[in-house]
Amino acid sequence: MIELLSYKFMQKVLLASVIGGASCGLVGVFVILMGIPFIGVAIAHSAFAGALIGLLIGFDPIITAIVFSIASAFIIGPMSEKLDLDSNISLGIIFSAVLGIAFLCMGFIKGSKAEALQFLWGNILTITGSDVLLMLILLIVILLFIILLYKEILATLFNKELALISGLPVNFVFYSILLLLGLVVSLNLNTIGGLLSFSLIINPAAAAYQLTYKLKNMMIYSALLSIFSSLSGLLCSYYFDAPSGSVIIIVSSIIFVIALLLSPKGRLKLYE
């Protein structure tokens, strides 16, 4: 680790791993408790499709990724309500549409597709100082959202219908979470890629869910496990010359299995 810190570009990479990991871990708790993991999958693919469109038209890929991911997040809910469709059906429609757009754009990109593939699998070594700054701003926004609306978030996660009857801003909380989810996925395209980012959002949060019943503890555990996954995966990829995004996801998956085996919730079920 000390050897890595001697390189300036690695300092940015390690900082991005910590900030991005914390953001993914915190938002992941919302995704797990609200039972919307596949919305994360659709948003991740939307971000990838948006980034490819940006490359194709010569626009900033991160901006187009943000636009596409947020648009898909805000289409899923209203579509299922207005068309009387199950959310999984509307989710499947959006998922197939953005996947088709992504590979269509991939086919239109002339010459080397290395930059496009970077958004597919991620390459944290190419991250810039401005990327790190944007990730830090987003993490601050997430923390402020949690601090300022903690009671409303807790009520929404516990019982959405009851919170709505009580006059709490349930829809605002829900769509704010979708907005933050879209931003987290988009800004992590360079670190772990569009097709893998949802795994870093889900795995640490699912592991944290196995270890505690309290929301605050779950958020802390999830953020720490996500940071650990990012740093461990980064170190392994550095020393073994492996793709960083893939290794980060493998580490987070192993952590979930360990948490599942050690889970007090699982032990309680064995004795029921």
C-alpha positions in Angstrom: 0.0 0.0 0.0 2.8 2.4 0.9 4.4 1.6 -2.5 1.2 2.6 -4.3 0.8 5.8 -2.4 4.2 7.0 -3.8 2.6 7.3 -7.3 0.4 10.4 -7.7 -2.0 8.7 -10.1 -2.5 5.9 -7.6 -3.4 8.4 -5.0 -6.3 9.5 -7.1 -7.3 5.9 -7.8 -7.3 5.0 -4.1 -9.2 8.1 -3.2 -11.8 7.3 -5.9 -12.1 3.7 -4.6 -12.9 5.0 -1.1 -15.3 7.7 -2.2 -17.0 5.5 -4.8 -17.2 2.6 -2.5 -18.8 4.6 0.3 -21.4 6.0 -2.2 -22.3 2.6 -3.6 -22.6 1.1 -0.1 -24.9 3.8 1.2 -27.2 3.9 -1.8 -27.1 0.1 -1.8 -28.9 -0.1 1.6 -31.9 1.8 0.1 -31.9 -0.6 -2.9 -31.9 -3.7 -0.7 -34.5 -2.5 1.8 -36.8 -1.2 -0.9 -36.5 -4.5 -2.8 -35.5 -2.8 -6.1 -32.2 -4.5 -7.0 -33.2 -5.0 -10.7 -33.9 -1.3 -11.1 -30.2 -0.9 -10.4 -29.4 -3.3 -13.2 -31.6 -1.4 -15.6 -30.0 1.9 -14.6 -26.5 0.5 -14.9 -27.2 -0.6 -18.5 -28.9 2.8 -19.2 -25.7 4.6 -18.0 -23.6 2.4 -20.3 -25.9 3.1 -23.3 -25.8 6.9 -22.5 -22.0 6.8 -22.3 -21.8 5.1 -25.7 -24.1 7.7 -27.2 -21.9 10.4 -25.8 -18.9 8.8 -27.5 -20.8 8.5 -30.8 -21.9 12.1 -31.0 -18.7 13.6 -29.5 -20.2 14.7 -26.2 -19.0 14.1 -22.7 -19.9 10.4 -22.0 -20.4 10.9 -18.3 -23.0 13.6 -18.8 -25.0 11.5 -21.3 -24.7 8.5 -19.0 -26.2 10.6 -16.2 -29.0 11.8 -18.4 -29.9 8.3 -19.6 -29.6 6.6 -16.2 -31.8 9.3 -14.5 -34.3 9.2 -17.3 -34.7 5.4 -17.1 -35.1 5.6 -13.3 -37.9 8.1 -13.6 -39.7 6.2 -16.3 -39.9 2.8 -14.6 -42.3 3.9 -11.8 -44.7 6.0 -13.7 -44.8 3.5 -16.6 -45.9 0.7 -14.3 -48.6 2.9 -12.7 -50.1 4.5 -15.8 -50.1 1.4 -17.9 -51.1 -0.9 -15.1 -48.1 -3.0 -15.7 -46.1 -5.0 -13.1 -42.9 -3.1 -12.3 -40.8 -6.1 -13.5 -42.5 -5.8 -16.9 -41.7 -2.1 -17.3 -38.2 -2.8 -16.0 -37.7 -5.6 -18.6 -38.9 -3.3 -21.4 -36.5 -0.5 -20.4 -33.7 -3.0 -19.9 -34.1 -4.6 -23.3 -34.4 -1.1 -25.0 -31.2 0.4 -23.5 -29.3 -2.8 -24.1 -30.3 -2.6 -27.7 -29.3 1.0 -27.9 -25.9 0.3 -26.3 -24.9 -2.4 -28.8 -26.3 -0.4 -31.7 -24.0 2.4 -30.7 -21.2 0.0 -30.3 -21.7 -1.1 -33.9 -21.6 2.5 -35.2 -18.4 3.5 -33.4 -15.6 3.5 -36.0 -12.1 2.2 -35.4 -11.0 1.0 -32.0 -13.7 0.3 -29.4 -11.3 0.4 -26.5 -12.8 3.5 -25.0 -16.3 2.1 -25.3 -15.3 -1.1 -23.6 -13.8 0.9 -20.8 -17.3 1.9 -19.9 -18.4 -1.7 -20.1 -15.8 -3.2 -17.7 -14.4 -0.1 -16.1 -10.8 1.0 -15.9 -10.1 2.9 -12.7 -6.6 3.7 -13.7 -7.9 6.2 -16.2 -9.8 8.3 -13.6 -9.1 12.0 -13.5 -9.1 14.6 -10.8 -12.4 16.1 -11.9 -13.9 12.6 -11.8 -12.8 12.3 -8.1 -14.2 15.7 -7.3 -17.6 14.9 -8.8 -17.6 11.6 -6.8 -16.8 13.5 -3.6 -19.6 16.1 -4.2 -22.1 13.2 -4.8 -21.0 11.5 -1.6 -21.6 14.7 0.4 -25.0 15.1 -1.2 -25.9 11.5 -0.2 -24.8 12.1 3.4 -26.8 15.3 3.6 -29.8 13.5 2.2 -29.5 10.8 4.9 -28.9 13.3 7.7 -31.7 15.8 6.8 -34.3 13.2 5.9 -33.4 10.3 8.1 -36.8 9.9 9.8 -38.6 10.2 6.5 -36.3 7.6 4.9 -36.7 5.3 7.8 -40.5 5.5 7.6 -40.5 5.0 3.8 -38.3 1.9 4.1 -40.3 0.5 7.0 -43.8 0.9 5.5 -44.3 3.0 2.4 -48.1 2.9 2.5 -48.2 3.9 6.2 -45.7 6.7 5.6 -47.9 8.0 2.7 -51.0 8.0 4.9 -49.1 9.9 7.6 -48.4 12.7 5.1 -44.7 12.1 4.8 -43.0 13.0 1.4 -42.7 9.4 0.3 -42.6 10.1 -3.4 -39.9 12.7 -2.9 -37.8 10.2 -0.9 -38.3 7.4 -3.4 -37.5 9.5 -6.5 -34.5 11.1 -4.7 -33.2 7.6 -4.1 -33.6 6.8 -7.7 -31.9 10.0 -8.7 -28.9 9.3 -6.4 -28.8 5.7 -7.7 -28.5 7.0 -11.3 -25.8 9.4 -10.3 -23.8 6.8 -8.4 -23.9 4.3 -11.3 -22.9 7.0 -13.8 -20.0 8.4 -11.9 -18.7 4.8 -11.3 -18.5 3.9 -15.0 -14.7 4.6 -14.9 -14.1 2.5 -11.8 -16.0 -0.7 -12.3 -18.0 -0.2 -15.5 -21.6 -0.1 -16.5 -22.3 -3.8 -16.4 -20.7 -4.4 -13.0 -21.5 -1.3 -11.0 -24.9 -2.6 -9.7 -23.0 -5.5 -8.1 -21.0 -3.1 -5.9 -24.2 -1.4 -5.0 -26.0 -4.6 -4.1 -23.4 -7.1 -2.6 -22.0 -5.0 0.3 -25.5 -3.8 1.3 -26.8 -7.4 1.1 -23.9 -8.5 3.3 -24.6 -5.6 5.8 -28.3 -6.7 5.9 -27.2 -10.1 7.1 -25.2 -8.6 10.0 -27.5 -6.1 11.7 -31.1 -5.1 12.2 -30.5 -1.4 12.7 -30.5 1.0 9.7 -27.7 3.2 10.9 -25.4 0.2 11.5 -26.4 -1.3 8.1 -25.4 1.9 6.4 -22.0 2.0 8.2 -21.3 -1.7 7.5 -22.4 -1.4 3.9 -20.2 1.6 3.2 -17.2 0.0 5.0 -17.6 -3.3 3.2 -17.9 -1.5 -0.2 -14.8 0.5 0.5 -13.0 -2.7 1.5 -14.1 -4.4 -1.6 -12.9 -1.6 -3.8 -9.5 -1.3 -2.1 -8.9 -5.0 -1.9 -10.0 -5.5 -5.5 -7.8 -2.7 -6.6 -4.7 -4.1 -4.8 -5.3 -7.6 -6.2 -5.8 -6.2 -9.7 -2.5 -4.2 -9.4 -0.4 -7.1 -8.2 -1.9 -9.8 -10.4 -2.5 -7.6 -13.5 -6.2 -8.4 -13.6 -9.2 -6.1 -14.6 -10.0 -4.0 -11.6 -13.7 -3.9 -12.0 -14.1 -7.7 -12.2 -11.8 -8.3 -9.2 -13.7 -5.7 -7.1 -17.0 -7.5 -7.8 -15.6 -10.9 -7.0 -14.3 -9.6 -3.7 -17.7 -8.1 -2.8 -19.4 -11.4 -3.7 -17.0 -13.3 -1.4 -17.7 -10.9 1.4 -21.4 -11.5 0.9 -21.0 -15.3 1.2 -18.9 -14.8 4.4 -21.5 -12.5 5.9 -24.3 -15.0 5.0 -22.4 -17.7 6.8 -21.9 -15.6 9.9 -25.3 -14.0 9.8 -27.2 -14.0 13.2 -30.4 -13.9 11.1 -29.5 -17.2 9.4 -28.6 -18.8 12.7 -31.9 -17.8 14.2 -33.8 -19.4 11.3 -32.0 -22.7 11.9 -33.4 -22.9 15.5 -37.0 -21.9 14.5 
